[in-house]
Amino acid sequence: MRRRTVLTTALLGAVAGPALAAGTARAAAPGPSVTRTGTTLLDPQALYFVSYDGLVNNNSFQKNGLLTYRGHQYAAWYTADRSAVVARRALGAGSWSTITLGHKLKSDDSHDVISMGVSRTDGRLHLNMDSHSDGFFYVKSVAGLLDDPASTAWTPAVLGAVQTSLDGLALTTQFTYPQFVATPEGRLQLSYRTGVSGNGRNALAEYDGSSWTALGEWSASTGTYTSAHGSSTARNMYLHGIDYDVNGRLHSFFTWREQNAAVMCSADGITNHDTGYVHSTDRGRTWRNDAGTVVGTTGTTNTVSVTDAGLVVDPLGPDHSLMNQESQATDSAGLPHAIISYVPGRFGQCTTGYVKDRTANGRAFHLRKGSSGGWTKTEIPIALNSSQRTRLVLDRYDNAYAILPFGRIAGASKASGHTDWTLLFDGGGLNAFGEVVIDETRVPQDGTLSVMYQEKSAGTTPSALRVIDLRLPS
């Protein structure tokens, strides 16, 4: 997540000049808090089906299914008749204006999510959708649409035709997990996976305001990984995110997923292992491990591999149902934070049913890098009661928030070293299915956390899709 410079700490009492009066202390920064300010309805009957234990409108790894830019918020989802739609509202408004795109979801696959991005160089909205190890669908708005939304008509004409390439750039026939991220200069990058689960590579493309360019692959699927049970020679790197910090450094946490189930203690587990971390200081052209050593160059044969040294920042074997594509953020100092989740060893050293064991015993952990360079991991003492993912948000004071399944929110203060995790919002009354989508772009703009969630339903019966707004400390 892009972060802003931390706000000046408020002063206690009136001060006549710029300097503090003798004996006057600065007020302590507030701890984490959430105050519910409102809920809006996006769709009373949004598309509903469960696959991969999730919903296509509420996979938390969407970047972004909900975003804010220049005083307006945008949301994208699929309606009951499978149509892709995008909506907008002025911040604080109680209703949304919706445009239906010329595309309908092609299959009941919850990973065929819609992701949005903004190219600041020309004020365009970009959408990528309906892709899981196959082709993708892409929409690019007219230039300037987002720069002056109050005076721009919100009609289908402003979004343009649905394409099956990036303005003619095809990329790959095995495309999955689009994530848009804006560079500090305002260019727009698209992160994606080419290949399939257990045998895929991460890649980047870049839009400069006039055209798209393929930068190439930057992670490898080759190399040998050996666990206590067996070996695997193919895999893919699952990203927790891809985000620029306040200093312009690009960060990615990840897990590896092996192709060969022989690495697990049980065939009913999941082959994910280890939490890794890389960063880039040149806009994703080269990648460095935690120590700063270059371990890969985008678009070459020297890509980041499971055999590279210095990648793992939290080791864990493939017997604990470690979640892939969880969450990450960076703080006001540019330090990386992540949420990871798995079944801790105190519940046993071999998960024999991925969904069952995570639901019964899964826990989320906050992993962060300190200013001295070391890593700290803290368990969030709230049972997941779900197999699904948790999202991470940092407020302007660097307090941390974990948005858990069912819309529950836990928080920890920076002052405690992010160790005082407590439940701030229990999700009561939401009836949320499980994973939720957050607007990570709104928090630094006005201190509001917007969460998109879909109500529980049964079978393929459509259900309500809503956005709840919660105010964080100002």
N, C-alpha and C positions, 0 to 999 in steps of 0.2 A: 504494500500500500504506500502511496506517496504521502509523506508527512510534512507538516508545516513547522516552521520555527516555533519553539515553545513560547507561549505568551509570558510577558513580564508578570512576575508574581504580584498580586494585589497588595497594597500597603494597608496596615492597620492605622486608622485615624487619619486626620487631615495633615498634610505636610505643606509648609509654606513654600519651599523651594525644591529643587531637584534632588537635594541630598536628604537623607533621613535625619531627623532630629536625634540628638543624643539620647540613647537608651530606648529608642523606638525599634521594635522588632518587626521583621517581615512576617506576614501571615503565612502559615503553612499552606502548601498546595492542597486542594481538596482531594479526598479519596474518591474511589469509583462510586457512581450512583446512576440510576436510571429513573426517569419520571415519564410515565406514559402521557402523551399529549394528544393522541388521536389515532383513529383507524379509518382507512378508506377502502372501498370495494373496487377492485380491478375488474372482476368478472364473476357474476353469480353462478356460472356454470362452466368452469374451465375444464379442459381435457383431463381425465383421470384414468390412469392405469398404473399398476405397479410392475416394474421390471428392474432387475439388479437391486432389489430392495428399495427402490426409489421412484420418484415422480419426475417426469420430463420438465415440469415447470418449476421444480424446487430442488435441483441438485446444487449443493452448496459450492461446488467448484466452478460454477458459471462465473465468468469474468467478462462482462458484467451482465447479469439479468436485470439489474436495477442500477441506475447511475444518475448523478446530478451534475449539471453544467450551467453556469450563468443564470442561476435563479430558477431553473426548471429541472424537473425530475422526469426520467424516462424509464419505462418498464416494457418488457417483452415476454410473451407467452403464447401458448397454443389454446385456442378455444375448443368448445365441445365438438365442433365440426372439423377439427384438426387444422384450422387456419392459423397461420402465424400472424400475430398482431403486435403492434408497438403503440404505446400510449405515452402521453405527456401531461404534466400539470405544473402550474406555478407552485413553488414551494409554499406549503401551508394551505393550498386549495383542497377542498373536500371531494372534488370529482376529477376524473381523468378524461381526456379526449383520445379516442382510439382510431388507428388506421389499420385496416386489414391488408396484409401483403398478398401478393399473387403466388402463394405457396401453401401447400398443406403437408403436414407431417406424413412421411411415407410409410412408417412402420411403428409398432408399439415397442419402442426402444427408448428407455428413459435417459440414455446418454446422448440422444439427439437434441441437445439443448440449444437455446438461442443465447448468443453472447453479443454484447455491444461494445463499441469503442468510439472515441472522439479524436479526430485529427484537428488539432488546434491551428495548424497552419492554414487551413481553409474552411474551418467551421462545419465540417461534415460529420454526420452520424453514420457509422458502419455497423452492419449486422452480419454475423456468420451463424449458420444454423443447419440442423438436420444432417449431421455427419457422425458416423461411428464406423471407422475402418472402411469408408467408401468415399464417394464424392461429397462435396459440400455445396451449400447455397449461400449466395452473398448479395447484400444490398448496400448501396452507397447513396447517400442523400445528395441533394443539390448543395453546392457550395454556399456557406454562410447560413445554413438552416439553423444552427445552434447559436450563432453569434448574436442574433436579435430575435429571440423566439416570440416576444410579445407582439411583434409586428409581422411575423411570418405565418402565413396560412398553414394550418396543419391538415393537409390533404394528401391522398395517395400520390399525387404528381410530384411532391417534394422528395419522395423516397426512391423513385426510380424503379426500373425493372429488376426482377430477380435474376441473378447470374449464376452460372456454375463454374465460374473462375473469378479471379481477382482482376477484373478489367482485361481479361485475356491471358492472365498468368495462371496456369492450371495447378501447379505445385505437385500434387500426387493423387493417385486414385484410391489411396488408403489414408484418408484424412480424419483425424479425431482430436477432440479437446481444444477447440479454439480459445485463445485468451488474448485479448487486445491489451496492450500497454503503451502508454504515451511516453516518449523520450523527453528529457528535460528541454530539448529544443522545440518540442511540439510535433515531431514526427510520430507516426503511429506504427507500432510493431505488432505482428501477429505471431504468437507462439502456437505450435501445433505438434501433434505426433504423426509421423508417417510410419506405416506398418501396423502391426496388430499387438494386442496384449500379449506380453511374454516374448515379443520379438519385434520391437519398434524403436524408433529414434526420434528425438526431439529436434525441431527445426524452427527457423525464424524467417519471416518475410517482413519487408519494411515499405511504408508508404510515405513519400516525401512531400505530399501536397499536389503531386501531378501524376505519379505512376507508382506501381508496386514493383519491388525487386525481391527476388528470392535470395536470402543470405545463405541458406543451406542448413544442413544438419549439424548439430553440435554435441549430441550424445551417441554412444555406440551401443549396439545390441550384442556384440561379440565379446569373447573372453570367457574364462572358466571361473565359476563360483562353486565352492565346495562347503557344504555344511557338515554337521555331525552325521547326517544320514545318507548323503549322496551329492552328486555334482550336476551342474547345469551349464550349458554352453551358449544359451540365448536368453535374452531378457529385454525389458524396457525400463526406462527411468520415468517414474510417475512424479510430476511436479506438484508441490504444495502451492505453488504460485510462481509468479515472475514479476518483480516489482522494483522500481527505482526508489532510492531513498532521497533524503533532502540534499545530499551531496552529489547525486548523479550516479551512484553505484547501483548496478543491477544485481538483485539477489534471487536465488532459487534454493529452497529446500526440496528434498526429494526422497523417495524410497525406490528400491529396486524390486521388480517382480520377475521371478525366474519362470522360464518356460517349462522346465522339467519338475514334475511333482515329487520326484525322488528326493528333493532337498528337504521335504517335510516329514514330520513324525507321523502324520495322518493325511490320507488322501482327501479328507473332507476339510482340511484347513485352507490356508491361502499362502502363496509362496513369497509374499512381501517380506523384505528384511532390511534392517538398518535405516537410520535417518542420515542422509547425506546433505552436504551444503556446498554450493559453489557461488562465486560472484564474478561479475565482469566490470572492468573499469573503462571499457571502450565500446559501450553500447551493444554488447553481445557478440563482438567479433572474436574475442578470446575469453576463456573461462579459467578461473583460478580456484584452487582449493582453499581451505580455511587459513592456511599459512601464507597464502598469496602466491604460490607457485602456479605457473600456467600449466593446465592439464588438458586443454583442448582448444582448438581453433575452428571456428564455425566455417563450414563449407569446404573442409579439407578431410583427409583421411585420419588426421590426428584429432579425434573427438574424445569426449569424456567417457571413460570406461570403468567398469566395475573393478578392474585390476589397478587403477590409478591410486596412488598413495594419498593420504590426507583428506579423503572425501567424507568419511564417516565421522559425525559429531555425536551420535548416540547409537551405539551398537545394539542390535537385537536380531536374534536368529529368526527363521521363518516358522516358528512353532507357537507364536503368540498372537496371530491374527492382527498384525499391524495394519492400520488403515493407510491407503494411498490417497493422494490428492486432498489432504486435510486443509491446512490454512497457514498463512504467514503474514507478517507485517514488519515494518521498520519504525523505530522510534525517532524522537527529535534529534538524537545524536547520530542517526544513521545505523544503529545497531540492529541486527536481525533477531526476530522472535518467531516462534512457530508453535502451533498446536499439533501434537501427535496423539494417537490413541491406540491402545492394544490391551490384551488381557495380561495383567501383571503376573509374575511368577508365583506369587503367594496363592494364586488360584490354580496352580498346576503348571507343568512345564511342557504340556502338549495340548493345544486346542484340537478337538476332534469334530467340531462343527462350527464353521466360521460365524454364521449368523447367530446360532444358538449361544455360543460361548461369549461372543461380544455383547449380546443382549443381557446375558446373566452377569457377566463379570468385567466387561470392558470399562476402562477408565481413560480419561483424557489427561494429558500432561502439557505444561507450559515449558518450552525450551527456549532459552535466550542466551545471547552472547553478551558478556560483561565488558566494561570499558578496558579491563586489563587483558582481555582476550580469551578468558576461560568461559566455559559453558555451564549453565545451571539448569537443572530440570526439576520442576515442582509438580507433584500430582495435584490435580484439582479434585477435592474430596467430595465429589458428587457422582453417584452412579449414572452411567450413560443410559441404562435401561433401553438400549437401542444398538443396532449394529452400525448406525450411521455417523456422519461426520459432524464436527464442531468447527465454527468459524471464530477467528480472532480479530479483535479491533483494539486499537490503542487510542485514547483520547488525547487532548492537547497537553495534558499533564503527564502523559505516558503511563497512566493507569491502564491496566489490561482488562479486557472483557472477553469471555468465552461464551459464544452464542451456541448453546447446546441443542441437541435434538428436541423437538416439540416446542421450540421458541423460548426455552429457559435461558436465563442469562446469569452467569457468575462473574464476579469481579475481584481484582486484586490490585492493591495500591503500589505505586512505584516506591513510596516511602518504606514499605515493608520488604523491599526487594522482591516484590510480586510473590510473596509467600502467604498472604492472608486471604486466600480465596474463600469467598462466601457467596451464597445464592442471593441475587438481587431481585430477580423476577422469575416467578415459577411457571410462567406461560399459562396461568389460569384463565379459562374462558376462550382461549384461542382455538382449541381443538385442532392444533396443527398436526399434520401427518407425521412429520419427522424432520428431515433436513429443511433448512430455510436458506433463503438468498438474502444477503445483506448489501446495502449500498455503501461500499467502502469509500466512495468518492465524496459522499455528503458530509461525513464526520468532520474532516478538516475545514469544510466550508462554513458550516453553521452549528457544529456541535450536536447534530441530531443523528441518531442511529435509526435508519429505516430498515425494516425487516419484512421481506415478502414471504408469505406462507400460504399453504393450501390446506383447507380443512379435510379431515379424514372422511373417506367415503368407503364404498365396497364395490368390488369388481371393477366395472368401467363406468360407474355412475358419476357424471360430472359433479364437481363441488366448487364452493366459493374460493376465490383467490383474493387475498387481501394484503395490504401494507399497513403495518403498525409503526408509528413514530414514537421514539423515546428520546428525551432530552438528556444529554450527558453534562457533566460539570462545565460551567462556562467561566 
